[in-house]
C-alpha cells in the first residue's frame, strides 16, 4: 500500500502540528472510514528526566489534540503504562511530569494510568522458559482510534525504539512487559552469563519474534514521532541529546519507523522485526515536507550494542517454528 510520511521542523508543538497538517487528507480519510468518537493518545512514559529527553512532552500532546479539534468533536484519552516491572512508578511519574494539567486545559480529555485497568490476553510470547501469555490493557484494546506518540531514541536491545514498539510493549500489562525480553522476571540470573554474546545470540531472535507478534497484535492508526530533541547512546532512558528539530507523522506506523530509522543512520536489517514486517506489509512510502536525505548524522548506538545483534534469518526461524 501507499503511505505518506511527513517530516516538519520546529519546536515540539509546531513540528507536530505541521507534520499532521501535511497528511491531513490521509487522516481525514481514515477518520471517515473508522468514525471514532474518541481518540486514544499513547505517549511514551518511562523514567522521568527533568530535561524530558526520554518522554513525550506536553506540547506534543497539545499539538495533536488541537489538530483533531479542528477536524471534529472528539473525546480524548491520554494514557500509558509506566513499566513498573522495571521499578518505575506511574503515579510518581504523573506527578513529576504534571500530565494532569491537560485535563484542566481541555474539557474533553482524560489522563489515565493504564496500570489501574484490567488487561486481556492477546498472544503467546516466547521465553527461555516456554511460551507465556501477554495481555494488553482494556482501554487500548477498546480504543476507537489509536495514536502512537513515540520519541526518536536508541535502545539497549534494538538499534532504536519508535512508534510500533511504543505500542507493542508500552500497552502491555505491566507484569508481561518483561516477557518481551524472553525472560519472566527482572534480574534473571541467566542474563549474567560470563559471555554476553552467547546469551544474546540465544535470546535476541526470540525477543525480535515477540516484538514482531506484539506489533501485529496492537497496531496504531496514526504514528507521531518526536525527534525535536532525540536521544542517542544509552537509550531509551540514559542517552544523550541529538537536536534534530523535527517531528514525523504517518497513518502507517511501520512506514514512520522506516523513515525514522533512516534518519538515525541505521539499516533496517539492524532491527529484524521491523525488516520482516516491511517484507510482509510492503509499504510504498512517500516522504513529504522536509527532505529525508538531508539528515547525515549517524546516531551513536547503545554502549553494549555489539552484543545486541541478530539476523533476520534467525528471527524467521523462530517465526516458522
CORPE-V199646 format. One line per field, one symbol per residue. burial: + if it has 24 or more other ideal C-beta (glycine too) atoms within 12 Angstrom, else -. Layout:
burial->???
This chain:
burial->--++++++++++++++++++++++-++--++----+-++++++++++++--+++++++++++++++++--+--+-+++++++++++-+-+--++--+-+--+---+--+++++++-+-+--++-++++---++++++-+++-+-++++++++++++++++++++++++++++++++++++++++------+-------++-++++++++++++++++++++++++++++++++-+++-+-++-+++++++++++++++++++++++-+-+++++++++--+-+-+-++++-+--+---++++--+--+++-+-++--++--
